[in-house]
Amino acid sequence: MVSVEGVVQGVGMRPFVHALATRLGLGGFVRNDGRGVTIEVEGNAPQLQDFLAALERFAPPLAVVDRVHTVEIPPRHEPTFTITSSAEPRRRLALLPPDTATCADCLREIFNPADRHYRYAFTSCTRCGPRFTIVRDVPYDRARTTMASFTMCRACAREYHDPYDRRFHAEPIACPACGPRLQLVDRDRRTIAGDPIETCAQLLSDGAVVAIKGLGGYHLAADAASERAVATLRARKHREEKPFAVMARNLDAARLLAEVDHLEEELLASPARPIVLMRRRADARVAAAVAPGTAWLGVMLPYTPLHHLLLAALPGPIVLTSGNVSDEPIAYRDDEALTRLGDIADAFLVHDREIQVRADDSVLRVARGATLPVRRSRGLVPRAIRVPRPFVEPVLACGGELKNTVCVGRGDRALLSQHVGDLENVAAFAAFVEAIARLERLLDVEPRIVAHDLHPEYLSTKWALEQSGLPTIGVQHHHAHIAACLADNGTAARVIGVAFDGLGYGTDGTLWGGEFLLADLAHFDRLGHLSALPMPGGAAAIREPWRMAAMYVLAAGSSVETSVAHRHADRWPLVLDIARSTPLAPRTSSAGRLFDAVAALLDVRDVVTYEGQAAIELEQLADPTEEGSYPASCVESGDRFEIRAADVVAAVLDDGAREVPRAVIAGRFHNAVADLIRDGCRRGRERAGISTVALSGGVFQNVLLLGKVVDRLEAEGFQVLRHRQMPPNDGGLSLGQAVIAARRRAA
């Protein structure tokens, strides 16, 4: 008997095993079960050895074989090899596959007038189609998906049961005669006449906003070249400036929008089909309102037959953004979408295949020749992360407040939910609770420990502390960041952790965010940090970066007259007064707030409309070829050091007074931050004798800064760990919380 574990259900593993065993003349059977795939195979010893060798080496492209376990049993003298019904699991341990983009074979059928799948928007096979978003339970069989209500026609049933057909046991199999159907409706749910796709394309060309039901939820679409259409979408969605993603017909069309390098091309065309952030071409035919104030453009390619058919009917790219009002989770149920999006969309392109779980699109970018995740969701979830130390008992980690994900740890795997979002309203919190329940149900896990952030006002923390009967472990925010980076890199080593982000609750009651830690998966010591300054007005200082500019000007002791002070002359003295009041101005060492301050001082951004906006625009302003820098003094205090970032701001102000170009100043500022990180790591190595550095936190989404930091550290002989599977932002916090809680519990 052979047990195969990993991502081996819904990826064509059983047909592959069947074909392999049949070719080798072996008897037995293969079936799905709660662990993965179970095989009973018998025959001559040489053929059995060939079978086992090929099982891992030539597994289907979408399969991930983690473990193969064999046990000898008495032969049954089976003359043939078959696929049998799935075994009802005592425990669900199988890993579910992610949703996968339409394969080349299905695509050819969709555009072939002679094929029965011609122009069918739900064509799929064992190599492609919906998986995670339609699964209700495991093992992964049609009866346990939202396709269960569609009875296969004779033609589909013939393909489904034919061992030599690529749709052999393809659970989402469907065709126009028996599968889901499209419908175009207006806001009042009345059917709009005509071919749904062609009519939808015409509406988009005419400037309408259309809600389109996708794999993990509804998207809002508009003509990406039309300023009027995009402005209408922004106004209705209440999304002032945050960039929209764009879907292009194919790679050639994507190259007309952005500068696409080899790795970006691979990511765009990968089975996950993420949004890839790339540098926008100057001549790209995209409305300025798609991504105002940024040189970057998020581009993705079609990943469902519906997308391919729609883009083929349009002359250019479309905006395709999450179907929600800003700050709400993506709508995924039909009634919910028609209600919540009724004031935004002019029409709805819907179908009758139910979405079981919501999932936004994943977002990736490339930094120094490697993938840098920004959001991990559709197409990547629920791939497991193999952790460096196994979980002795199941752990549930609740993540943070922003970019929330939740994580379940079991055995040597951590499984993270899809991107949940910011827990700032009832709908988002409901999505958070829903994500926890789904992971626990599908993995058949009853957590023994619940991990959470230390911030007492995070909704995720409050939920964790309300779970009666379960021990809870609070994990410091920045320690979780570094632990997530360690787990991402498969190591449990003790490292110098550089955690630079917006804010995180510190063990001393202040708000951290510019941290140098000596950390492993269980413990950390705070080696050093940026000097803490007041945040006048608390959260107001995040929304209004000019407030932090005032604090840094004060700390720098500068007499330079700043334009930002003139712009806010009526409130500048008041903010300085507020800064003297501890309750109204919590102190923070945040690197994110430092970037905010410099952005305001360089007249980039006084007020932000989305998280990180000031820092993003400052990165784009910076001259990447600038080699100058600004010094920052360091104050030793016992076994800890403080870096005076206000020295850097003083130099920024001096250069500004000398009318040095803003791009040069921004470039020197980025160099200065990279230098102070290098210097902090030097001090860490001198104290601890450690030469491995882990970089984490949202600030390291800045690819300009990340590249400069890595170059400097590697030149100093440091080994640098950075995120490659998980985002460095708060989307990775739950992974860090899980591995820390497990190690503390085991200690």
PAMITOR-185416 format. One record per residue (C-alpha): y negated, z, x negated. Coordinates in Angstrom, 3 decimals, m for minus. Example, Ala and Ser with C-alpha at 12.3 -4.5 7.8 and 13.67 -1.06 7.14 Angstrom:
4.500  7.800  m12.300 $
1.060  7.140  m13.670 $
This chain:
0.000  0.000  0.000 $
m3.463  m0.888  m1.247 $
m6.663  0.854  m0.119 $
m9.917  m0.953  m0.856 $
m13.175  0.967  m0.519 $
m16.767  m0.184  m0.674 $
m18.661  m2.758  1.354 $
m15.523  m4.574  2.502 $
m15.947  m4.846  6.277 $
m17.896  m7.665  7.868 $
m18.058  m9.645  4.619 $
m14.951  m11.823  4.924 $
m12.636  m9.478  3.021 $
m9.712  m9.656  5.440 $
m9.682  m13.489  5.577 $
m9.928  m13.551  1.778 $
m6.987  m11.145  1.431 $
m4.992  m13.142  3.962 $
m5.588  m16.426  2.140 $
m4.822  m14.865  m1.253 $
m1.567  m13.262  m0.102 $
m0.462  m16.421  1.702 $
m1.148  m18.597  m1.341 $
0.949  m16.250  m3.500 $
3.790  m16.205  m0.975 $
3.468  m12.488  m0.214 $
4.273  m10.692  3.033 $
2.533  m7.812  4.797 $
m0.760  m7.273  6.578 $
m4.427  m6.347  6.140 $
m6.624  m4.370  8.525 $
m9.889  m2.479  8.679 $
m9.800  1.288  8.878 $
m12.186  4.215  8.570 $
m12.222  4.002  4.760 $
m12.524  0.253  4.282 $
m9.579  m2.145  4.140 $
m5.899  m1.217  4.048 $
m3.337  m3.716  2.778 $
0.431  m3.578  2.846 $
1.730  m6.307  0.590 $
5.231  m7.050  m0.733 $
6.821  m9.668  m2.941 $
7.838  m10.332  m6.513 $
6.211  m8.229  m9.224 $
4.338  m11.104  m10.982 $
2.779  m12.278  m7.711 $
1.815  m8.715  m6.810 $
0.079  m8.304  m10.178 $
m1.780  m11.571  m9.638 $
m2.751  m10.380  m6.163 $
m4.202  m7.079  m7.411 $
m6.064  m8.765  m10.275 $
m7.652  m11.337  m7.944 $
m8.545  m8.725  m5.331 $
m11.525  m7.452  m7.293 $
m12.269  m10.444  m9.494 $
m12.563  m13.035  m6.729 $
m13.677  m10.909  m3.760 $
m16.096  m12.602  m1.308 $
m19.709  m12.842  m2.525 $
m21.002  m10.283  m0.006 $
m18.261  m7.741  m0.751 $
m18.801  m4.738  m3.018 $
m15.443  m3.354  m4.148 $
m15.948  0.208  m5.333 $
m12.388  1.437  m5.536 $
m8.853  0.033  m5.284 $
m6.034  2.551  m4.885 $
m2.362  1.546  m4.831 $
0.752  3.433  m3.715 $
4.309  2.108  m3.778 $
6.142  2.296  m0.435 $
9.563  1.003  0.717 $
9.483  m2.739  1.536 $
9.455  m3.854  5.166 $
10.717  m7.364  4.295 $
7.798  m8.996  6.097 $
8.220  m12.799  5.859 $
4.519  m13.617  6.381 $
1.126  m12.058  5.881 $
m1.072  m11.257  8.900 $
m4.362  m9.664  9.925 $
m3.710  m6.794  12.299 $
m5.870  m4.747  14.623 $
m8.058  m2.097  13.036 $
m6.723  1.419  12.779 $
m8.584  4.118  14.678 $
m10.043  6.283  11.924 $
m9.543  9.999  11.630 $
m12.678  9.955  9.485 $
m15.266  7.230  9.045 $
m15.684  6.603  5.336 $
m16.161  2.834  5.327 $
m19.481  1.472  4.089 $
m21.230  m0.855  6.507 $
m22.591  m4.205  5.322 $
m26.268  m5.124  5.591 $
m27.567  m8.020  7.644 $
m27.264  m11.286  5.743 $
m29.336  m14.468  5.848 $
m27.937  m17.673  7.337 $
m25.593  m19.378  4.854 $
m25.845  m23.026  3.794 $
m22.800  m24.078  5.839 $
m24.172  m22.622  9.068 $
m27.559  m24.132  8.329 $
m26.048  m27.597  8.007 $
m24.324  m27.162  11.369 $
m27.538  m26.048  13.071 $
m29.288  m29.266  12.069 $
m26.309  m31.591  12.622 $
m26.523  m33.307  16.050 $
m22.776  m33.944  15.968 $
m21.875  m30.275  15.555 $
m21.305  m27.950  18.520 $
m23.654  m25.404  16.874 $
m26.521  m27.910  16.805 $
m29.825  m26.061  17.347 $
m27.974  m22.891  18.266 $
m30.070  m19.863  17.288 $
m27.152  m17.434  16.884 $
m24.853  m19.387  14.597 $
m23.061  m17.263  11.982 $
m19.795  m16.874  10.082 $
m18.051  m14.400  7.779 $
m20.642  m15.137  5.089 $
m23.787  m14.538  7.108 $
m25.419  m13.113  10.208 $
m26.226  m9.723  11.699 $
m24.172  m6.731  10.603 $
m25.855  m3.314  10.326 $
m28.287  m3.924  13.173 $
m25.531  m4.751  15.695 $
m22.896  m2.175  14.679 $
m22.231  0.629  17.143 $
m19.291  2.224  15.353 $
m16.725  1.683  12.604 $
m14.332  0.146  11.742 $
m16.444  m2.989  11.942 $
m14.865  m5.014  14.743 $
m16.453  m7.121  17.491 $
m15.603  m4.496  20.112 $
m17.762  m2.005  18.208 $
m20.816  m4.261  18.018 $
m23.425  m5.458  20.475 $
m21.492  m8.750  20.608 $
m18.744  m7.029  22.611 $
m20.243  m8.176  25.915 $
m19.938  m11.852  24.949 $
m16.453  m13.251  25.610 $
m15.495  m15.961  23.135 $
m14.936  m19.444  24.504 $
m11.767  m21.346  23.571 $
m13.421  m23.137  20.647 $
m14.827  m19.923  19.151 $
m11.547  m18.094  19.748 $
m9.688  m20.874  17.933 $
m11.978  m20.541  14.889 $
m11.822  m16.744  15.043 $
m8.008  m16.732  14.864 $
m7.609  m19.571  12.356 $
m6.879  m18.098  8.894 $
m8.237  m21.251  7.249 $
m11.553  m21.317  9.110 $
m14.637  m19.669  7.642 $
m15.193  m17.956  11.005 $
m11.785  m16.276  10.816 $
m12.499  m12.768  12.138 $
m16.275  m13.329  11.973 $
m17.281  m10.645  14.451 $
m20.701  m12.090  15.519 $
m19.127  m15.503  16.211 $
m20.802  m17.366  19.086 $
m21.804  m20.811  20.257 $
m23.969  m22.275  23.066 $
m21.020  m22.063  25.478 $
m20.351  m18.340  25.117 $
m22.992  m16.548  23.071 $
m26.490  m15.098  23.397 $
m29.257  m17.252  24.807 $
m32.962  m17.594  24.161 $
m35.702  m17.289  26.732 $
m39.466  m17.609  26.419 $
m41.382  m15.372  28.828 $
m44.982  m14.428  29.431 $
m46.480  m10.944  29.550 $
m45.329  m10.545  33.140 $
m41.746  m11.437  32.150 $
m41.857  m14.783  33.921 $
m39.902  m17.579  32.265 $
m42.015  m20.233  30.538 $
m40.610  m23.694  31.177 $
m39.322  m25.961  28.429 $
m37.192  m25.568  25.325 $
m37.902  m21.983  24.160 $
m38.262  m22.853  20.470 $
m40.291  m26.032  20.888 $
m42.570  m24.379  23.443 $
m42.973  m21.319  21.223 $
m43.936  m23.581  18.317 $
m46.532  m25.306  20.505 $
m48.003  m21.965  21.572 $
m48.306  m20.884  17.932 $
m49.931  m24.181  16.995 $
m52.421  m23.632  19.822 $
m53.437  m20.254  18.390 $
m51.341  m17.901  20.514 $
m49.728  m14.666  19.351 $
m45.996  m14.603  20.119 $
m43.595  m11.656  19.913 $
m40.248  m12.817  18.517 $
m37.047  m10.819  18.734 $
m35.457  m10.692  15.291 $
m32.482  m8.894  13.730 $
m33.905  m5.396  13.507 $
m36.744  m5.561  15.977 $
m39.608  m7.629  17.303 $
m42.094  m9.447  15.085 $
m45.561  m10.650  15.970 $
m46.181  m14.238  14.923 $
m49.317  m16.343  14.566 $
m50.366  m19.530  12.803 $
m50.992  m18.399  9.204 $
m53.572  m21.144  8.615 $
m55.690  m20.264  11.650 $
m58.496  m17.759  11.040 $
m58.943  m17.370  14.782 $
m55.284  m16.700  15.490 $
m54.928  m14.189  12.647 $
m58.177  m12.445  13.604 $
m56.917  m12.183  17.188 $
m53.662  m10.643  15.983 $
m55.561  m8.134  13.816 $
m57.831  m7.088  16.650 $
m55.013  m6.643  19.154 $
m52.713  m4.870  16.705 $
m55.536  m2.568  15.480 $
m54.764  m3.478  11.881 $
m58.101  m3.902  10.192 $
m57.325  m5.082  6.653 $
m53.754  m4.312  5.623 $
m52.149  m7.611  4.539 $
m49.749  m9.496  6.789 $
m46.527  m11.097  5.540 $
m46.040  m14.843  5.844 $
m42.832  m16.784  6.512 $
m42.535  m20.179  4.825 $
m40.065  m22.900  5.822 $
m38.285  m23.065  2.423 $
m38.776  m22.532  m1.302 $
m40.898  m25.666  m1.664 $
m43.217  m24.380  1.063 $
m43.320  m20.935  m0.585 $
m44.401  m22.534  m3.875 $
m47.430  m23.993  m2.074 $
m48.494  m20.480  m1.121 $
m47.814  m18.431  m4.255 $
m47.021  m18.634  m7.943 $
m43.236  m18.209  m7.816 $
m41.376  m17.318  m11.013 $
m37.617  m17.538  m11.520 $
m36.814  m13.970  m10.440 $
m39.142  m14.147  m7.440 $
m37.378  m17.344  m6.409 $
m34.009  m15.580  m6.646 $
m35.262  m12.704  m4.510 $
m36.767  m15.014  m1.892 $
m33.508  m16.947  m1.540 $
m31.169  m13.959  m1.820 $
m28.935  m12.993  1.142 $
m31.253  m10.032  1.826 $
m34.254  m12.358  2.363 $
m36.922  m9.718  1.651 $
m40.668  m10.104  1.704 $
m41.639  m10.768  m1.917 $
m45.154  m9.900  m3.085 $
m46.420  m12.686  m5.329 $
m49.734  m13.888  m6.693 $
m51.362  m16.160  m4.118 $
m52.285  m19.691  m5.144 $
m55.993  m20.438  m5.000 $
m55.330  m23.534  m2.901 $
m52.852  m21.894  m0.509 $
m53.429  m23.049  3.072 $
m53.495  m19.538  4.470 $
m56.312  m17.927  6.439 $
m58.352  m15.429  4.465 $
m57.681  m12.874  7.204 $
m53.948  m12.873  6.374 $
m54.433  m10.771  3.234 $
m58.132  m9.889  2.815 $
m59.275  m8.363  m0.449 $
m56.043  m9.058  m2.304 $
m54.785  m11.700  m4.699 $
m51.211  m10.972  m3.640 $
m49.359  m12.516  m0.747 $
m46.154  m11.270  0.871 $
m43.890  m14.269  1.484 $
m40.418  m14.493  2.978 $
m38.050  m17.278  3.923 $
m36.217  m17.731  7.250 $
m33.151  m15.507  7.497 $
m31.850  m16.305  10.997 $
m31.102  m19.650  12.667 $
m33.923  m18.900  15.081 $
m36.407  m18.659  12.187 $
m35.124  m21.900  10.653 $
m35.433  m23.767  13.944 $
m38.888  m22.397  14.662 $
m40.288  m23.145  11.196 $
m38.817  m26.655  11.346 $
m40.882  m27.257  14.493 $
m44.136  m26.109  12.873 $
m46.368  m27.851  10.335 $
m46.914  m24.791  8.169 $
m46.189  m21.090  7.615 $
m46.596  m18.333  10.165 $
m47.668  m14.737  9.951 $
m44.631  m12.618  10.792 $
m45.444  m8.942  10.975 $
m43.729  m5.916  12.492 $
m43.914  m5.776  16.272 $
m45.918  m2.619  16.742 $
m49.366  m1.188  17.072 $
m50.494  0.153  13.691 $
m48.760  3.415  12.676 $
m46.004  3.050  15.276 $
m42.383  2.120  14.465 $
m41.226  m1.434  15.067 $
m40.230  m2.123  18.701 $
m36.590  m3.131  19.036 $
m35.490  m2.634  22.629 $
m36.536  m5.307  25.127 $
m38.224  m3.136  27.745 $
m39.966  m1.133  25.029 $
m41.220  m4.300  23.326 $
m42.513  m5.888  26.520 $
m44.375  m2.676  27.339 $
m45.720  m1.764  23.897 $
m46.591  m5.297  22.846 $
m47.830  m6.534  26.199 $
m51.481  m6.253  25.170 $
m50.870  m7.984  21.844 $
m48.571  m10.940  22.482 $
m49.342  m13.894  24.723 $
m45.632  m14.690  25.060 $
m42.229  m13.286  24.087 $
m39.319  m15.222  22.561 $
m36.390  m13.029  23.600 $
m32.597  m13.164  23.794 $
m29.796  m11.148  25.373 $
m28.073  m9.820  22.233 $
m28.902  m6.149  21.965 $
m30.310  m4.711  18.735 $
m28.463  m1.491  17.993 $
m30.780  m0.143  15.287 $
m34.352  m0.956  14.352 $
m34.995  m2.192  10.810 $
m38.211  m3.534  9.301 $
m38.136  m6.233  6.647 $
m37.605  m5.099  3.060 $
m40.460  m5.600  0.572 $
m39.959  m6.267  m3.153 $
m42.095  m7.309  m6.082 $
m41.385  m8.190  m9.702 $
m42.651  m6.122  m12.630 $
m41.876  m6.896  m16.272 $
m39.010  m9.180  m15.374 $
m37.243  m6.727  m13.060 $
m37.204  m5.941  m9.357 $
m39.585  m3.253  m8.124 $
m38.773  m2.195  m4.540 $
m41.684  m1.332  m2.263 $
m39.776  m0.916  1.014 $
m35.994  m0.796  1.346 $
m34.803  m1.783  4.791 $
m33.313  m4.860  6.525 $
m30.952  m6.795  4.251 $
m30.610  m3.934  1.751 $
m29.664  m1.006  3.983 $
m27.058  0.467  4.226 $
m25.986  m0.319  0.647 $
m24.975  2.950  m0.986 $
m26.368  4.361  m4.221 $
m23.715  5.740  m6.566 $
m24.988  9.129  m7.767 $
m24.381  10.531  m11.260 $
m22.930  13.801  m9.925 $
m20.688  13.780  m6.804 $
m21.673  15.744  m3.734 $
m19.348  18.725  m3.381 $
m20.242  18.949  0.306 $
m22.209  16.648  2.628 $
m25.986  16.828  2.289 $
m28.710  15.606  4.633 $
m32.130  15.029  3.077 $
m35.110  14.574  5.393 $
m37.590  12.799  3.122 $
m41.363  13.123  3.323 $
m44.142  12.428  5.786 $
m45.163  8.935  4.654 $
m42.817  5.957  4.205 $
m40.068  8.226  5.459 $
m36.380  7.582  4.906 $
m33.495  10.001  5.380 $
m30.427  10.269  3.175 $
m26.848  11.439  3.628 $
m24.917  12.336  0.487 $
m21.125  12.279  0.524 $
m18.638  12.029  m2.323 $
m20.184  9.975  m5.117 $
m22.438  8.005  m2.752 $
m25.874  8.483  m1.252 $
m26.647  6.423  1.830 $
m30.260  6.045  2.820 $
m31.568  5.009  6.193 $
m33.726  1.996  6.719 $
m37.480  2.496  6.352 $
m38.579  4.820  9.176 $
m42.307  4.842  8.426 $
m45.085  7.416  8.579 $
m44.273  10.436  10.741 $
m47.680  10.618  12.354 $
m46.871  10.287  16.050 $
m44.212  10.985  18.659 $
m42.660  7.513  18.438 $
m42.268  7.705  14.665 $
m40.764  11.183  14.841 $
m38.286  9.971  17.474 $
m37.283  7.144  15.114 $
m36.741  9.736  12.363 $
m34.406  11.811  14.552 $
m32.634  8.634  15.685 $
m32.043  7.539  12.067 $
m30.472  10.907  11.218 $
m28.158  10.821  14.228 $
m27.056  7.262  13.450 $
m26.199  7.976  9.812 $
m24.270  11.099  10.741 $
m22.342  9.283  13.467 $
m21.444  6.141  11.556 $
m20.448  8.077  8.454 $
m18.697  10.818  10.406 $
m20.647  13.403  8.430 $
m21.512  16.935  9.424 $
m24.035  18.070  6.814 $
m23.510  21.457  5.201 $
m26.967  21.503  3.603 $
m30.345  20.202  4.742 $
m32.917  19.349  2.067 $
m36.631  18.987  2.740 $
m40.070  18.798  1.166 $
m41.997  21.987  0.445 $
m45.012  20.952  2.526 $
m44.927  23.249  5.592 $
m46.827  20.794  7.813 $
m44.602  17.762  7.306 $
m42.759  16.977  10.534 $
m39.636  16.287  8.475 $
m39.875  19.793  6.983 $
m40.392  21.404  10.372 $
m37.367  19.569  11.782 $
m35.213  20.682  8.849 $
m36.174  24.315  9.250 $
m35.324  24.190  12.951 $
m31.663  23.273  12.308 $
m29.945  26.562  13.073 $
m26.790  27.536  11.247 $
m27.367  25.264  8.268 $
m28.711  26.386  4.898 $
m31.920  24.601  3.916 $
m33.183  23.846  0.434 $
m36.831  23.069  m0.171 $
m37.457  20.544  m2.940 $
m40.766  20.110  m4.714 $
m42.196  16.676  m3.988 $
m42.593  15.418  m7.557 $
m39.299  16.846  m8.730 $
m37.728  14.778  m5.930 $
m39.524  11.679  m7.228 $
m38.101  12.138  m10.730 $
m34.610  12.977  m9.440 $
m34.681  9.810  m7.343 $
m35.485  7.808  m10.476 $
m32.605  9.489  m12.326 $
m30.174  8.755  m9.486 $
m31.506  5.188  m9.304 $
m30.566  4.796  m12.972 $
m27.213  6.590  m12.674 $
m28.041  9.426  m15.036 $
m28.207  13.215  m14.824 $
m30.020  13.573  m18.152 $
m32.923  15.930  m18.706 $
m36.059  13.816  m19.043 $
m39.793  13.884  m19.304 $
m40.760  12.945  m15.779 $
m44.116  11.330  m15.076 $
m44.798  11.629  m11.349 $
m48.111  9.995  m10.424 $
m48.856  9.570  m6.728 $
m51.233  10.411  m3.910 $
m50.357  13.979  m2.981 $
m47.460  16.402  m2.952 $
m47.266  20.110  m2.223 $
m47.020  22.110  m5.437 $
m45.254  25.388  m6.096 $
m48.636  27.050  m6.670 $
m50.019  26.070  m3.273 $
m52.255  23.300  m4.646 $
m51.756  19.590  m4.137 $
m50.129  17.936  m7.139 $
m50.065  14.256  m7.995 $
m50.637  13.686  m11.722 $
m47.603  15.475  m13.155 $
m45.646  15.664  m16.399 $
m42.366  17.451  m15.731 $
m39.384  18.442  m17.835 $
m36.707  17.751  m15.241 $
m33.062  17.109  m14.457 $
m31.182  16.983  m11.171 $
m31.357  20.740  m10.631 $
m34.484  22.153  m12.228 $
m37.925  21.285  m13.495 $
m40.762  22.797  m15.499 $
m44.331  21.643  m15.184 $
m45.281  20.561  m18.718 $
m48.735  19.305  m17.876 $
m50.931  17.582  m15.341 $
m54.289  16.016  m14.709 $
m57.011  18.600  m14.233 $
m57.312  19.594  m10.594 $
m60.474  18.871  m8.641 $
m61.507  19.701  m5.070 $
m60.769  17.267  m2.233 $
m63.842  17.739  m0.037 $
m62.803  17.577  3.577 $
m59.076  17.446  2.748 $
m57.601  14.339  4.420 $
m61.121  12.941  4.841 $
m61.252  12.500  1.061 $
m58.202  10.215  1.269 $
m59.838  8.027  3.914 $
m63.204  8.044  2.094 $
m62.726  7.570  m1.681 $
m66.445  8.065  m2.314 $
m65.878  11.793  m1.756 $
m63.544  11.925  m4.763 $
m66.089  9.864  m6.704 $
m68.583  12.672  m6.081 $
m66.111  15.239  m7.437 $
m65.425  13.267  m10.589 $
m69.118  12.616  m11.222 $
m69.703  16.354  m10.920 $
m66.763  17.181  m13.204 $
m67.883  14.584  m15.752 $
m71.315  16.224  m15.961 $
m72.838  12.774  m15.888 $
m76.505  12.105  m15.290 $
m75.892  8.413  m14.604 $
m77.310  7.284  m11.287 $
m74.512  5.698  m9.276 $
m74.764  3.160  m6.494 $
m72.127  5.027  m4.502 $
m74.343  8.129  m4.505 $
m77.230  6.054  m3.201 $
m75.065  4.555  m0.468 $
m74.088  8.019  0.714 $
m77.278  9.883  m0.155 $
m77.405  11.521  3.259 $
m73.965  13.146  2.853 $
m73.614  13.463  m0.928 $
m75.169  16.980  m1.128 $
m73.101  18.121  1.860 $
m69.884  16.978  0.177 $
m70.851  18.870  m2.965 $
m71.354  21.987  m0.819 $
m67.988  21.484  0.897 $
m66.343  21.254  m2.527 $
m67.308  24.853  m3.169 $
m65.366  25.985  m0.091 $
m61.670  26.377  m0.901 $
m60.372  26.066  2.686 $
m62.287  22.822  3.216 $
m61.618  21.388  m0.231 $
m58.069  21.951  m1.480 $
m57.658  21.293  m5.179 $
m55.549  18.400  m6.364 $
m54.332  16.922  m9.646 $
m53.629  13.620  m7.881 $
m53.635  10.435  m9.932 $
m54.055  8.505  m6.697 $
m57.330  10.268  m6.008 $
m58.485  9.398  m9.553 $
m57.924  5.711  m8.792 $
m59.811  6.182  m5.514 $
m62.788  7.703  m7.330 $
m63.047  4.901  m9.890 $
m62.674  2.273  m7.151 $
m65.650  3.804  m5.338 $
m67.696  4.075  m8.540 $
m67.089  0.387  m9.267 $
m68.192  m0.499  m5.728 $
m64.700  m1.705  m4.843 $
m63.990  0.506  m1.865 $
m65.811  3.491  m0.294 $
m63.598  3.739  2.790 $
m59.945  2.697  3.168 $
m58.150  1.455  6.252 $
m54.605  1.820  4.864 $
m52.875  3.937  2.243 $
m53.472  2.906  m1.368 $
m56.023  0.231  m0.491 $
m58.625  1.323  m3.051 $
m56.091  1.456  m5.894 $
m54.616  m1.928  m4.927 $
m58.024  m3.588  m4.999 $
m58.926  m1.847  m8.263 $
m55.746  m3.221  m9.852 $
m56.702  m6.720  m8.768 $
m60.233  m6.355  m10.098 $
m59.011  m5.345  m13.558 $
m59.062  m7.890  m16.388 $
m55.425  m7.849  m17.578 $
m56.430  m9.139  m21.040 $
m58.873  m6.299  m21.734 $
m57.750  m4.142  m24.678 $
m60.429  m1.476  m24.670 $
m59.796  2.041  m23.371 $
m61.444  5.367  m22.679 $
m60.406  8.686  m24.246 $
m59.411  11.788  m22.308 $
m59.383  15.245  m23.827 $
m56.419  17.566  m23.404 $
m56.640  21.331  m22.945 $
m53.679  23.469  m23.980 $
m53.053  26.521  m21.786 $
m50.027  28.518  m22.874 $
m46.982  26.301  m22.507 $
m48.837  23.791  m20.331 $
m51.484  21.146  m20.938 $
m54.235  19.676  m18.762 $
m55.642  16.208  m19.264 $
m59.310  15.867  m18.379 $
m59.421  12.622  m16.427 $
m63.110  13.349  m15.818 $
m63.696  12.230  m19.443 $
m62.411  8.804  m18.464 $
m64.747  8.738  m15.472 $
m67.689  9.685  m17.700 $
m66.920  6.658  m19.881 $
m66.613  4.465  m16.769 $
m70.082  5.613  m15.701 $
m71.556  4.951  m19.146 $
m70.144  1.428  m19.241 $
m71.446  0.852  m15.743 $
m74.925  1.952  m16.785 $
m74.745  m0.570  m19.667 $
m73.844  m3.265  m17.105 $
m70.430  m3.953  m18.596 $
m68.618  m6.308  m16.176 $
m66.641  m4.461  m13.521 $
m63.429  m6.321  m14.357 $
m63.701  m5.142  m17.956 $
m64.313  m1.541  m16.879 $
m61.366  m1.650  m14.490 $
m59.196  m3.062  m17.286 $
m60.279  m0.305  m19.670 $
m59.609  2.286  m16.982 $
m56.025  1.067  m16.555 $
m55.598  1.189  m20.324 $
m56.971  4.726  m20.342 $
m54.478  5.908  m17.725 $
m51.647  4.266  m19.687 $
m52.895  5.983  m22.858 $
m53.087  9.427  m21.282 $
m49.547  8.992  m19.909 $
m48.325  8.060  m23.399 $
m50.138  11.046  m24.903 $
m48.695  13.396  m22.288 $
m45.181  12.128  m23.052 $
m45.809  12.656  m26.766 $
m46.612  16.274  m26.051 $
m43.508  16.571  m23.924 $
m41.346  15.217  m26.734 $
m42.914  17.593  m29.248 $
m42.108  20.563  m27.018 $
m38.693  19.616  m25.672 $
m37.307  17.149  m28.208 $
m36.627  14.625  m25.418 $
m37.293  10.912  m25.801 $
m36.352  9.661  m22.318 $
m39.124  9.225  m19.753 $
m38.663  8.668  m16.015 $
m41.584  7.057  m14.149 $
m41.926  7.652  m10.414 $
m44.463  8.006  m7.643 $
m46.504  5.498  m5.692 $
m48.970  4.877  m8.532 $
m46.201  3.028  m10.378 $
m46.228  0.314  m7.720 $
m49.245  m0.863  m9.713 $
m47.554  m3.532  m11.843 $
m50.491  m3.821  m14.235 $
m50.366  m0.105  m15.009 $
m46.569  0.003  m15.067 $
m46.402  m2.754  m17.642 $
m48.979  m1.094  m19.872 $
m47.232  2.281  m19.657 $
m43.791  0.882  m20.439 $
m45.151  m1.123  m23.381 $
m46.837  1.932  m24.870 $
m43.886  4.250  m24.397 $
m41.342  1.802  m25.796 $
m43.601  1.225  m28.804 $
m43.390  4.999  m29.389 $
m39.582  4.945  m29.305 $
m39.146  6.320  m25.789 $
m36.382  5.164  m23.473 $
m38.107  4.407  m20.164 $
m36.397  4.760  m16.773 $
m38.049  3.092  m13.798 $
m37.037  2.338  m10.236 $
m34.926  m0.756  m9.580 $
m32.947  0.007  m6.396 $
m35.235  2.491  m4.645 $
m39.018  2.437  m4.189 $
m41.028  4.671  m6.549 $
m43.106  5.689  m3.536 $
m42.130  8.273  m0.912 $
m39.437  5.941  0.425 $
m37.218  7.282  m2.366 $
m37.927  10.988  m1.820 $
m34.875  11.613  0.356 $
m32.545  10.410  m2.406 $
m34.146  12.816  m4.875 $
m33.992  15.671  m2.394 $
m30.297  15.039  m1.745 $
m29.167  15.073  m5.374 $
m31.297  18.121  m6.206 $
m29.999  20.109  m3.235 $
m26.421  19.239  m4.164 $
m26.816  20.380  m7.770 $
m28.514  23.624  m6.785 $
m25.830  24.338  m4.235 $
m23.087  23.693  m6.795 $
m24.711  25.914  m9.435 $
